[in-house]
Amino acid sequence: MAIKLIFKTAIILSIFCSCKTQNILESKVETNNKEAFQYNANYQYTIRKDDKISISVSGEEAMSVGSVYGIYNSNEVYGKWLLVDADGNIEIPKIGTTNVLGKTIPEFKTYLKEKLKKWIIEPVVDVKVLNKEITILGEVRNPNAIQVDKDRNTLLEMVSKAGGFEFYANLKAVKILRQQGENVLVTNIDLSKETNILNQNIQLYPGDIVVVPSKKYKEFDKRVSTIIPFTTTITAAAILLGAF
């Protein structure tokens, strides 16, 4: 029941993550799909609905939105972005309505350079997705949605950014959730044995959710430490042995 509750919580919280996927509540869940989580050296993030995109064209502030170039030019539009709408479109200065859904960043940059050659001989273009995140929930010190710049990150890298595991983390039952089209894929990871850690240090993608459940006796330990007035360690040991 506890793990089911954690799954429901993870699914609900994922709706509020800024790195948007399709609505997980309307998705089919496929559990323990190992193949989908195997290392993929060719993986590249593809632009999704509700992504926030910045476009920088060097020396061309009128064509830039949230530009990373020319930081001393006060006319640049800093802190802004283009939001991918429900149809997968954005409105690019001078170029107009453009469908970017499913494009990788290199593909989109190539497209922009070709379009901009109408005005610029050798356009220097940079594109960023500003809301790429991996969410980690449960028994870590700082559960959070962690912003990532890379397309490929590792499980232990994200755990480290979340401050590491808490004492009651159930390392035998770490869950990874991944949106794939209309489906949510789930795999189980066992980090309880040191010899398995490197083999289980799987690749995570932006949009993934990591759930670290609690060991079953966490709530019991809390009650023991705050409610039961032990008179001797023998009494305490007897109660604990009887509980398990």
Secondary structure per residue as TSV (DSSP state, phi and psi in degrees):
chain	resnum	aa	ss	phi	psi
A	1	M	-	360.0	-38.5
A	2	A	H	-63.0	-43.3
A	3	I	H	-67.4	-37.6
A	4	K	H	-62.0	-40.9
A	5	L	H	-63.4	-40.1
A	6	I	H	-63.4	-41.4
A	7	F	H	-60.0	-45.5
A	8	K	H	-61.9	-41.7
A	9	T	H	-62.8	-42.9
A	10	A	H	-62.6	-40.9
A	11	I	H	-65.9	-42.1
A	12	I	H	-66.1	-45.0
A	13	L	H	-65.2	-31.0
A	14	S	H	-64.5	-24.7
A	15	I	T	-64.2	-29.1
A	16	F	T	-92.8	0.5
A	17	C	-	-70.4	144.5
A	18	S	S	-76.3	-20.1
A	19	C	S	-86.2	95.8
A	20	K	-	-78.2	140.6
A	21	T	-	-120.2	-176.6
A	22	Q	S	-64.7	160.4
A	23	N	-	-62.0	113.3
A	24	I	G	-66.4	-27.3
A	25	L	G	-65.3	-21.9
A	26	E	G	-99.6	12.6
A	27	S	S	-103.0	156.3
A	28	K	E	-88.0	135.2
A	29	V	E	-98.9	126.7
A	30	E	E	-114.5	115.9
A	31	T	E	-92.7	148.7
A	32	N	-	55.2	44.3
A	33	N	-	-88.9	90.1
A	34	K	-	-66.9	-39.5
A	35	E	G	-61.6	-37.9
A	36	A	G	-66.4	-18.6
A	37	F	G	-106.1	8.9
A	38	Q	S	-71.6	153.4
A	39	Y	-	-58.6	132.9
A	40	N	-	-130.3	103.2
A	41	A	T	-67.7	-17.7
A	42	N	T	-99.3	3.9
A	43	Y	-	-63.8	136.4
A	44	Q	-	-136.8	138.6
A	45	Y	-	-63.4	138.1
A	46	T	B	-113.9	142.4
A	47	I	-	-66.1	138.4
A	48	R	-	-121.6	167.0
A	49	K	T	-61.1	142.8
A	50	D	T	73.9	5.1
A	51	D	-	-68.0	148.7
A	52	K	E	-105.0	119.1
A	53	I	E	-118.7	132.4
A	54	S	E	-106.3	143.5
A	55	I	E	-124.8	126.3
A	56	S	E	-119.4	124.6
A	57	V	E	-119.0	112.3
A	58	S	T	-57.1	126.0
A	59	G	T	78.0	4.1
A	60	E	-	-130.5	79.4
A	61	E	G	-65.0	-28.6
A	62	A	G	-68.0	-21.1
A	63	M	G	-103.2	3.1
A	64	S	-	-106.0	144.0
A	65	V	B	-131.0	112.4
A	66	G	S	68.4	43.0
A	67	S	-	-64.9	144.0
A	68	V	S	-95.1	-2.9
A	69	Y	S	-97.6	158.1
A	70	G	-	60.2	52.8
A	71	I	T	-65.2	-13.8
A	72	Y	T	-95.4	1.8
A	73	N	-	-93.5	108.9
A	74	S	T	-69.4	-12.1
A	75	N	T	-81.5	-10.7
A	76	E	S	-64.8	149.1
A	77	V	-	-93.8	87.9
A	78	Y	T	-85.6	151.8
A	79	G	T	72.5	12.5
A	80	K	-	-110.2	167.8
A	81	W	-	-157.7	169.8
A	82	L	E	-106.4	126.6
A	83	L	E	-93.9	126.2
A	84	V	-	-71.7	121.0
A	85	D	-	-82.3	-176.7
A	86	A	T	-62.6	-22.1
A	87	D	T	-94.6	0.7
A	88	G	S	85.1	18.2
A	89	N	E	-106.0	154.1
A	90	I	E	-132.4	162.0
A	91	E	E	-107.2	109.2
A	92	I	E	-98.5	131.1
A	93	P	T	-51.0	131.6
A	94	K	T	72.2	-34.1
A	95	I	T	-85.1	-38.2
A	96	G	E	95.0	-157.5
A	97	T	E	-64.4	126.4
A	98	T	E	-137.3	129.5
A	99	N	E	-86.0	123.1
A	100	V	-	-118.0	0.5
A	101	L	T	-60.7	126.6
A	102	G	T	83.1	-2.4
A	103	K	-	-80.8	143.3
A	104	T	B	-78.8	164.8
A	105	I	H	-62.4	-45.8
A	106	P	H	-58.8	-38.9
A	107	E	H	-63.8	-42.5
A	108	F	H	-68.6	-38.4
A	109	K	H	-63.7	-41.5
A	110	T	H	-62.0	-43.1
A	111	Y	H	-59.9	-46.1
A	112	L	H	-62.6	-43.5
A	113	K	H	-59.9	-40.8
A	114	E	H	-64.6	-41.9
A	115	K	H	-68.3	-39.0
A	116	L	H	-74.7	-14.7
A	117	K	T	-63.5	-14.7
A	118	K	T	-65.1	-28.4
A	119	W	T	-117.5	-24.2
A	120	I	-	-127.7	134.2
A	121	I	S	-67.4	-53.3
A	122	E	S	-127.5	81.8
A	123	P	-	-67.7	135.8
A	124	V	-	-105.7	114.9
A	125	V	E	-124.0	140.4
A	126	D	E	-131.6	138.3
A	127	V	E	-127.6	135.6
A	128	K	E	-134.0	141.7
A	129	V	E	-95.4	118.4
A	130	L	T	-85.1	-11.8
A	131	N	T	-120.2	33.8
A	132	K	-	-76.9	120.8
A	133	E	E	-141.4	154.4
A	134	I	E	-122.3	129.3
A	135	T	E	-99.9	133.3
A	136	I	E	-126.2	124.3
A	137	L	E	-122.7	160.1
A	138	G	E	98.1	-139.2
A	139	E	S	-83.9	62.8
A	140	V	B	-125.9	161.6
A	141	R	S	-67.4	-34.7
A	142	N	S	-132.6	75.5
A	143	P	-	-59.1	132.8
A	144	N	E	-171.0	168.0
A	145	A	E	-92.8	116.2
A	146	I	E	-101.5	122.3
A	147	Q	E	-71.4	135.9
A	148	V	-	-128.2	143.1
A	149	D	S	-96.3	-30.2
A	150	K	S	-80.2	155.4
A	151	D	S	-78.7	-34.0
A	152	R	-	-116.3	120.7
A	153	N	E	-129.5	165.7
A	154	T	E	-113.5	158.7
A	155	L	H	-58.1	-49.7
A	156	L	H	-67.2	-31.0
A	157	E	H	-62.2	-43.4
A	158	M	H	-70.3	-37.8
A	159	V	H	-62.1	-40.4
A	160	S	H	-61.9	-42.3
A	161	K	H	-67.8	-22.0
A	162	A	T	-90.3	7.8
A	163	G	T	92.2	2.5
A	164	G	-	92.5	172.5
A	165	F	B	-75.6	147.5
A	166	E	-	-80.7	167.8
A	167	F	T	-59.2	-37.1
A	168	Y	T	-93.0	13.8
A	169	A	B	-63.9	130.1
A	170	N	-	-88.2	92.2
A	171	L	T	-71.3	-11.5
A	172	K	T	-81.3	-12.4
A	173	A	-	-135.5	37.7
A	174	V	E	-68.9	134.3
A	175	K	E	-113.9	141.2
A	176	I	E	-118.7	127.8
A	177	L	E	-111.1	135.4
A	178	R	E	-139.4	129.0
A	179	Q	E	-78.2	131.2
A	180	Q	E	-137.3	100.4
A	181	G	T	63.6	-125.0
A	182	E	T	-91.4	-0.2
A	183	N	E	-106.1	152.4
A	184	V	E	-109.7	121.0
A	185	L	E	-96.5	141.5
A	186	V	E	-130.8	135.5
A	187	T	E	-129.6	153.7
A	188	N	E	-104.0	134.1
A	189	I	E	-121.2	132.1
A	190	D	-	-110.2	109.0
A	191	L	-	-107.1	17.7
A	192	S	S	-77.6	-19.7
A	193	K	S	-109.9	128.7
A	194	E	H	-57.5	-35.8
A	195	T	H	-68.8	-17.9
A	196	N	H	-97.1	-11.1
A	197	I	H	-60.2	-47.7
A	198	L	H	-65.4	-37.5
A	199	N	H	-68.1	-28.9
A	200	Q	H	-95.2	1.5
A	201	N	-	-78.1	72.7
A	202	I	-	-76.7	165.9
A	203	Q	E	-81.0	130.5
A	204	L	E	-110.5	146.4
A	205	Y	-	-112.0	155.9
A	206	P	T	-54.8	134.7
A	207	G	T	100.2	-15.5
A	208	D	-	-67.8	153.0
A	209	I	E	-122.8	128.1
A	210	V	E	-106.3	128.5
A	211	V	E	-118.2	119.4
A	212	V	E	-108.6	102.2
A	213	P	-	-75.4	170.2
A	214	S	B	-90.3	153.6
A	215	K	-	-66.1	149.9
A	216	K	T	-64.0	-22.3
A	217	Y	T	-96.1	11.9
A	218	K	H	-60.8	-50.8
A	219	E	H	-66.0	-34.5
A	220	F	H	-62.9	-44.9
A	221	D	H	-60.6	-37.5
A	222	K	H	-62.7	-44.0
A	223	R	H	-65.4	-41.0
A	224	V	H	-60.4	-42.0
A	225	S	H	-77.1	-17.6
A	226	T	H	-117.5	-15.9
A	227	I	T	-116.7	-48.2
A	228	I	-	-79.2	120.4
A	229	P	-	-85.9	85.3
A	230	F	-	-63.0	136.5
A	231	T	S	-93.3	-29.9
A	232	T	S	-144.6	161.3
A	233	T	H	-66.3	-28.3
A	234	I	H	-63.7	-44.0
A	235	T	H	-60.4	-45.8
A	236	A	H	-60.4	-44.5
A	237	A	H	-63.2	-40.9
A	238	A	H	-62.7	-42.3
A	239	I	H	-64.7	-44.4
A	240	L	H	-64.2	-42.6
A	241	L	H	-64.4	-38.5
A	242	G	H	-67.3	-29.8
A	243	A	H	-70.8	-28.0
A	244	F	-	-110.5	360.0
